[in-house]
Amino acid sequence: MRHAILAAAILAGCSASHPTVGDAGQLDATEPDADPEVVDAGDGGCPVHTWRALAAGNADTCLIGADGEVACTSIDARLHIVHGLPAIGQLAVNEDVACGIDGAGRVVCWRSSGRFDEIHFVAGLHDVVSLGGHFRELCATRRTGAVTCWRTDALPELLIDVPGVADALDADYGYGHGCYLRVDGHVLCWGDNNFGSLGVSSGALSSSDVPVEIPGLDQVTQIRCGGDFNSAVSRGRVLCWGECLGIDSAVSQWIPAEVPGLGVIVDIAVGGNHACALGESGEVWCWGGNQVGQIGTGATSYFEGVTQPFGIHDVTLMTTGGLIGQSHTCVAARDAAVTCWGQGSLGQLGNGETPLHSTMPVRMLDLCE
C-alpha cells in the first residue's frame, strides 16, 4: 500500500485544504544571507557563484545563491535562474516539482524537469520551517510541530496532516513511507513497511497510518528517507534500516544498524537506493545501488560497503536525488565548485552534456559558462 497515509487520512477526515527534494538543502529561511553572491573570477573571467544550499530531484539539480536566488539545471545540462521567485531559504525537489520556503514560511512551487513554469504558492502553508520528500510526495514541518504532506502530481494540492504529530523538528518522505524527527531526538515513521522501513519486521506490521517510534534510536540530529530505507545521524554515526543496499545485501535491516567504515558524520543525503554521508573534515562516503554510477566508484557494478568518490574532498554541501536506479549525487566544495556524478540523461549533472550517466565526478558549469 504505497500511499497509505494519504489515502487513509482522507478517509479518516484529517484536515485538508488546497494549497517536498530529493533531498532538501537548507539555510536560514527567515532572512536571506547578505554575503556577496560571487567569488573571484577564474582564468576565463567568469565569476563563480557562492551557493548556500543544494537540492536534487529526478531530473533537476537546484541551488540557492547567497541572496536567495534559485538556479536549476535543465535538459541542456546548464544552470538557469528560476525567475519570478521570492528569496528562498530552503529547497526540496522531487519527480514532479521543486518547492522552496520564503522568509515568511510560505511554500512556493514550480514544475521541475527544466520547465520552470506553473509557479505558485501552496495555499494553506504559511508557517513552514523545513521541506522533505522524494518521488511524488512532499512533507512540510511547521512551526507548530505538525507535519503536513501532499502529492505533487496534480493541482491544486490536497494537504494531509500526519495524525498525532505536534512535536516534529524535521520530516522526510520516501517511497510510500515517511519519518519525522521528534524534538527529543527520537524518530517515528509511518506508511508502508516494505523491507522494514518502519523499523520492525514487515511480517509483524505491513503498514501503519499512525507514526510508530523506532526502538532504540535516540539522540538523532538528522533523518532522511530513501526508496525502501531510511538513514539517521546519531552521535556522529549513520544508522540505516529497511533495504540498506551496500551494507548487507543478503537481508533487510528490521532495526537500525550502523553503517560501518565512516568517520564522524555531520550530514547525510539519500537517493532512491543509495546514500552519502559528509564527514566533519569535508570528506564524503557513499554506498548502496550503483546502476548509473551514483556512488562514484568509476563503474556501474554493485559495490558492497562504503566508498569515497574519486577526487572529492573539502565538501561543504551535498545532495542526492532521483528514482531507484536513476539517481545522481552533487557536492559543493569550499572553493564554490559544484561536482556531480550518476544519472545524467536529463541534464541533471549540469556539465553541458547529457550522457546516460557519469561514473566519475564532473564539474557543473557556472551560470555564465
Secondary structure as a PSIPRED ss2 file (coil, helix, strand):
# PSIPRED VFORMAT (PSIPRED V4.0)

   1 M C   1.000  0.000  0.000
   2 R C   1.000  0.000  0.000
   3 H C   1.000  0.000  0.000
   4 A H   0.000  1.000  0.000
   5 I H   0.000  1.000  0.000
   6 L H   0.000  1.000  0.000
   7 A H   0.000  1.000  0.000
   8 A H   0.000  1.000  0.000
   9 A H   0.000  1.000  0.000
  10 I H   0.000  1.000  0.000
  11 L H   0.000  1.000  0.000
  12 A H   0.000  1.000  0.000
  13 G C   1.000  0.000  0.000
  14 C C   1.000  0.000  0.000
  15 S C   1.000  0.000  0.000
  16 A C   1.000  0.000  0.000
  17 S C   1.000  0.000  0.000
  18 H C   1.000  0.000  0.000
  19 P C   1.000  0.000  0.000
  20 T C   1.000  0.000  0.000
  21 V C   1.000  0.000  0.000
  22 G C   1.000  0.000  0.000
  23 D C   1.000  0.000  0.000
  24 A C   1.000  0.000  0.000
  25 G E   0.000  0.000  1.000
  26 Q E   0.000  0.000  1.000
  27 L C   1.000  0.000  0.000
  28 D C   1.000  0.000  0.000
  29 A C   1.000  0.000  0.000
  30 T C   1.000  0.000  0.000
  31 E C   1.000  0.000  0.000
  32 P C   1.000  0.000  0.000
  33 D C   1.000  0.000  0.000
  34 A C   1.000  0.000  0.000
  35 D C   1.000  0.000  0.000
  36 P C   1.000  0.000  0.000
  37 E C   1.000  0.000  0.000
  38 V E   0.000  0.000  1.000
  39 V E   0.000  0.000  1.000
  40 D C   1.000  0.000  0.000
  41 A C   1.000  0.000  0.000
  42 G C   1.000  0.000  0.000
  43 D C   1.000  0.000  0.000
  44 G C   1.000  0.000  0.000
  45 G C   1.000  0.000  0.000
  46 C C   1.000  0.000  0.000
  47 P C   1.000  0.000  0.000
  48 V E   0.000  0.000  1.000
  49 H E   0.000  0.000  1.000
  50 T C   1.000  0.000  0.000
  51 W E   0.000  0.000  1.000
  52 R E   0.000  0.000  1.000
  53 A E   0.000  0.000  1.000
  54 L E   0.000  0.000  1.000
  55 A E   0.000  0.000  1.000
  56 A E   0.000  0.000  1.000
  57 G C   1.000  0.000  0.000
  58 N C   1.000  0.000  0.000
  59 A C   1.000  0.000  0.000
  60 D C   1.000  0.000  0.000
  61 T E   0.000  0.000  1.000
  62 C E   0.000  0.000  1.000
  63 L E   0.000  0.000  1.000
  64 I E   0.000  0.000  1.000
  65 G E   0.000  0.000  1.000
  66 A C   1.000  0.000  0.000
  67 D C   1.000  0.000  0.000
  68 G C   1.000  0.000  0.000
  69 E C   1.000  0.000  0.000
  70 V E   0.000  0.000  1.000
  71 A E   0.000  0.000  1.000
  72 C E   0.000  0.000  1.000
  73 T E   0.000  0.000  1.000
  74 S C   1.000  0.000  0.000
  75 I C   1.000  0.000  0.000
  76 D C   1.000  0.000  0.000
  77 A C   1.000  0.000  0.000
  78 R C   1.000  0.000  0.000
  79 L E   0.000  0.000  1.000
  80 H E   0.000  0.000  1.000
  81 I E   0.000  0.000  1.000
  82 V C   1.000  0.000  0.000
  83 H C   1.000  0.000  0.000
  84 G C   1.000  0.000  0.000
  85 L C   1.000  0.000  0.000
  86 P C   1.000  0.000  0.000
  87 A C   1.000  0.000  0.000
  88 I E   0.000  0.000  1.000
  89 G E   0.000  0.000  1.000
  90 Q E   0.000  0.000  1.000
  91 L E   0.000  0.000  1.000
  92 A E   0.000  0.000  1.000
  93 V E   0.000  0.000  1.000
  94 N C   1.000  0.000  0.000
  95 E C   1.000  0.000  0.000
  96 D C   1.000  0.000  0.000
  97 V E   0.000  0.000  1.000
  98 A E   0.000  0.000  1.000
  99 C E   0.000  0.000  1.000
 100 G E   0.000  0.000  1.000
 101 I E   0.000  0.000  1.000
 102 D E   0.000  0.000  1.000
 103 G C   1.000  0.000  0.000
 104 A C   1.000  0.000  0.000
 105 G C   1.000  0.000  0.000
 106 R C   1.000  0.000  0.000
 107 V E   0.000  0.000  1.000
 108 V E   0.000  0.000  1.000
 109 C E   0.000  0.000  1.000
 110 W E   0.000  0.000  1.000
 111 R E   0.000  0.000  1.000
 112 S C   1.000  0.000  0.000
 113 S C   1.000  0.000  0.000
 114 G C   1.000  0.000  0.000
 115 R C   1.000  0.000  0.000
 116 F C   1.000  0.000  0.000
 117 D C   1.000  0.000  0.000
 118 E C   1.000  0.000  0.000
 119 I C   1.000  0.000  0.000
 120 H E   0.000  0.000  1.000
 121 F E   0.000  0.000  1.000
 122 V C   1.000  0.000  0.000
 123 A C   1.000  0.000  0.000
 124 G C   1.000  0.000  0.000
 125 L C   1.000  0.000  0.000
 126 H C   1.000  0.000  0.000
 127 D C   1.000  0.000  0.000
 128 V E   0.000  0.000  1.000
 129 V E   0.000  0.000  1.000
 130 S E   0.000  0.000  1.000
 131 L E   0.000  0.000  1.000
 132 G E   0.000  0.000  1.000
 133 G C   1.000  0.000  0.000
 134 H C   1.000  0.000  0.000
 135 F C   1.000  0.000  0.000
 136 R C   1.000  0.000  0.000
 137 E E   0.000  0.000  1.000
 138 L E   0.000  0.000  1.000
 139 C E   0.000  0.000  1.000
 140 A E   0.000  0.000  1.000
 141 T E   0.000  0.000  1.000
 142 R E   0.000  0.000  1.000
 143 R C   1.000  0.000  0.000
 144 T C   1.000  0.000  0.000
 145 G C   1.000  0.000  0.000
 146 A C   1.000  0.000  0.000
 147 V E   0.000  0.000  1.000
 148 T E   0.000  0.000  1.000
 149 C E   0.000  0.000  1.000
 150 W E   0.000  0.000  1.000
 151 R E   0.000  0.000  1.000
 152 T C   1.000  0.000  0.000
 153 D C   1.000  0.000  0.000
 154 A C   1.000  0.000  0.000
 155 L C   1.000  0.000  0.000
 156 P C   1.000  0.000  0.000
 157 E C   1.000  0.000  0.000
 158 L C   1.000  0.000  0.000
 159 L C   1.000  0.000  0.000
 160 I E   0.000  0.000  1.000
 161 D E   0.000  0.000  1.000
 162 V C   1.000  0.000  0.000
 163 P C   1.000  0.000  0.000
 164 G C   1.000  0.000  0.000
 165 V C   1.000  0.000  0.000
 166 A C   1.000  0.000  0.000
 167 D C   1.000  0.000  0.000
 168 A E   0.000  0.000  1.000
 169 L E   0.000  0.000  1.000
 170 D E   0.000  0.000  1.000
 171 A E   0.000  0.000  1.000
 172 D E   0.000  0.000  1.000
 173 Y E   0.000  0.000  1.000
 174 G C   1.000  0.000  0.000
 175 Y C   1.000  0.000  0.000
 176 G C   1.000  0.000  0.000
 177 H E   0.000  0.000  1.000
 178 G E   0.000  0.000  1.000
 179 C E   0.000  0.000  1.000
 180 Y E   0.000  0.000  1.000
 181 L E   0.000  0.000  1.000
 182 R E   0.000  0.000  1.000
 183 V C   1.000  0.000  0.000
 184 D C   1.000  0.000  0.000
 185 G C   1.000  0.000  0.000
 186 H C   1.000  0.000  0.000
 187 V E   0.000  0.000  1.000
 188 L E   0.000  0.000  1.000
 189 C E   0.000  0.000  1.000
 190 W E   0.000  0.000  1.000
 191 G E   0.000  0.000  1.000
 192 D E   0.000  0.000  1.000
 193 N C   1.000  0.000  0.000
 194 N H   0.000  1.000  0.000
 195 F H   0.000  1.000  0.000
 196 G H   0.000  1.000  0.000
 197 S C   1.000  0.000  0.000
 198 L C   1.000  0.000  0.000
 199 G C   1.000  0.000  0.000
 200 V C   1.000  0.000  0.000
 201 S C   1.000  0.000  0.000
 202 S C   1.000  0.000  0.000
 203 G C   1.000  0.000  0.000
 204 A C   1.000  0.000  0.000
 205 L C   1.000  0.000  0.000
 206 S C   1.000  0.000  0.000
 207 S E   0.000  0.000  1.000
 208 S E   0.000  0.000  1.000
 209 D E   0.000  0.000  1.000
 210 V E   0.000  0.000  1.000
 211 P E   0.000  0.000  1.000
 212 V E   0.000  0.000  1.000
 213 E E   0.000  0.000  1.000
 214 I C   1.000  0.000  0.000
 215 P C   1.000  0.000  0.000
 216 G C   1.000  0.000  0.000
 217 L C   1.000  0.000  0.000
 218 D C   1.000  0.000  0.000
 219 Q C   1.000  0.000  0.000
 220 V E   0.000  0.000  1.000
 221 T E   0.000  0.000  1.000
 222 Q E   0.000  0.000  1.000
 223 I E   0.000  0.000  1.000
 224 R E   0.000  0.000  1.000
 225 C E   0.000  0.000  1.000
 226 G C   1.000  0.000  0.000
 227 G C   1.000  0.000  0.000
 228 D C   1.000  0.000  0.000
 229 F E   0.000  0.000  1.000
 230 N E   0.000  0.000  1.000
 231 S E   0.000  0.000  1.000
 232 A E   0.000  0.000  1.000
 233 V E   0.000  0.000  1.000
 234 S E   0.000  0.000  1.000
 235 R C   1.000  0.000  0.000
 236 G C   1.000  0.000  0.000
 237 R E   0.000  0.000  1.000
 238 V E   0.000  0.000  1.000
 239 L E   0.000  0.000  1.000
 240 C E   0.000  0.000  1.000
 241 W E   0.000  0.000  1.000
 242 G E   0.000  0.000  1.000
 243 E C   1.000  0.000  0.000
 244 C C   1.000  0.000  0.000
 245 L C   1.000  0.000  0.000
 246 G C   1.000  0.000  0.000
 247 I C   1.000  0.000  0.000
 248 D C   1.000  0.000  0.000
 249 S C   1.000  0.000  0.000
 250 A C   1.000  0.000  0.000
 251 V C   1.000  0.000  0.000
 252 S C   1.000  0.000  0.000
 253 Q E   0.000  0.000  1.000
 254 W E   0.000  0.000  1.000
 255 I E   0.000  0.000  1.000
 256 P E   0.000  0.000  1.000
 257 A E   0.000  0.000  1.000
 258 E E   0.000  0.000  1.000
 259 V C   1.000  0.000  0.000
 260 P C   1.000  0.000  0.000
 261 G C   1.000  0.000  0.000
 262 L C   1.000  0.000  0.000
 263 G C   1.000  0.000  0.000
 264 V C   1.000  0.000  0.000
 265 I E   0.000  0.000  1.000
 266 V E   0.000  0.000  1.000
 267 D E   0.000  0.000  1.000
 268 I E   0.000  0.000  1.000
 269 A E   0.000  0.000  1.000
 270 V E   0.000  0.000  1.000
 271 G C   1.000  0.000  0.000
 272 G C   1.000  0.000  0.000
 273 N C   1.000  0.000  0.000
 274 H E   0.000  0.000  1.000
 275 A E   0.000  0.000  1.000
 276 C E   0.000  0.000  1.000
 277 A E   0.000  0.000  1.000
 278 L E   0.000  0.000  1.000
 279 G E   0.000  0.000  1.000
 280 E C   1.000  0.000  0.000
 281 S C   1.000  0.000  0.000
 282 G C   1.000  0.000  0.000
 283 E C   1.000  0.000  0.000
 284 V E   0.000  0.000  1.000
 285 W E   0.000  0.000  1.000
 286 C E   0.000  0.000  1.000
 287 W E   0.000  0.000  1.000
 288 G E   0.000  0.000  1.000
 289 G C   1.000  0.000  0.000
 290 N C   1.000  0.000  0.000
 291 Q C   1.000  0.000  0.000
 292 V C   1.000  0.000  0.000
 293 G C   1.000  0.000  0.000
 294 Q C   1.000  0.000  0.000
 295 I C   1.000  0.000  0.000
 296 G C   1.000  0.000  0.000
 297 T C   1.000  0.000  0.000
 298 G C   1.000  0.000  0.000
 299 A C   1.000  0.000  0.000
 300 T C   1.000  0.000  0.000
 301 S C   1.000  0.000  0.000
 302 Y C   1.000  0.000  0.000
 303 F C   1.000  0.000  0.000
 304 E C   1.000  0.000  0.000
 305 G C   1.000  0.000  0.000
 306 V C   1.000  0.000  0.000
 307 T E   0.000  0.000  1.000
 308 Q C   1.000  0.000  0.000
 309 P C   1.000  0.000  0.000
 310 F C   1.000  0.000  0.000
 311 G C   1.000  0.000  0.000
 312 I C   1.000  0.000  0.000
 313 H C   1.000  0.000  0.000
 314 D C   1.000  0.000  0.000
 315 V E   0.000  0.000  1.000
 316 T E   0.000  0.000  1.000
 317 L E   0.000  0.000  1.000
 318 M E   0.000  0.000  1.000
 319 T E   0.000  0.000  1.000
 320 T E   0.000  0.000  1.000
 321 G E   0.000  0.000  1.000
 322 G E   0.000  0.000  1.000
 323 L E   0.000  0.000  1.000
 324 I C   1.000  0.000  0.000
 325 G C   1.000  0.000  0.000
 326 Q E   0.000  0.000  1.000
 327 S E   0.000  0.000  1.000
 328 H E   0.000  0.000  1.000
 329 T E   0.000  0.000  1.000
 330 C E   0.000  0.000  1.000
 331 V E   0.000  0.000  1.000
 332 A E   0.000  0.000  1.000
 333 A E   0.000  0.000  1.000
 334 R C   1.000  0.000  0.000
 335 D C   1.000  0.000  0.000
 336 A C   1.000  0.000  0.000
 337 A C   1.000  0.000  0.000
 338 V E   0.000  0.000  1.000
 339 T E   0.000  0.000  1.000
 340 C E   0.000  0.000  1.000
 341 W E   0.000  0.000  1.000
 342 G E   0.000  0.000  1.000
 343 Q E   0.000  0.000  1.000
 344 G C   1.000  0.000  0.000
 345 S C   1.000  0.000  0.000
 346 L C   1.000  0.000  0.000
 347 G C   1.000  0.000  0.000
 348 Q C   1.000  0.000  0.000
 349 L C   1.000  0.000  0.000
 350 G C   1.000  0.000  0.000
 351 N C   1.000  0.000  0.000
 352 G C   1.000  0.000  0.000
 353 E C   1.000  0.000  0.000
 354 T C   1.000  0.000  0.000
 355 P C   1.000  0.000  0.000
 356 L C   1.000  0.000  0.000
 357 H E   0.000  0.000  1.000
 358 S E   0.000  0.000  1.000
 359 T E   0.000  0.000  1.000
 360 M E   0.000  0.000  1.000
 361 P E   0.000  0.000  1.000
 362 V E   0.000  0.000  1.000
 363 R E   0.000  0.000  1.000
 364 M C   1.000  0.000  0.000
 365 L C   1.000  0.000  0.000
 366 D C   1.000  0.000  0.000
 367 L C   1.000  0.000  0.000
 368 C C   1.000  0.000  0.000
 369 E C   1.000  0.000  0.000
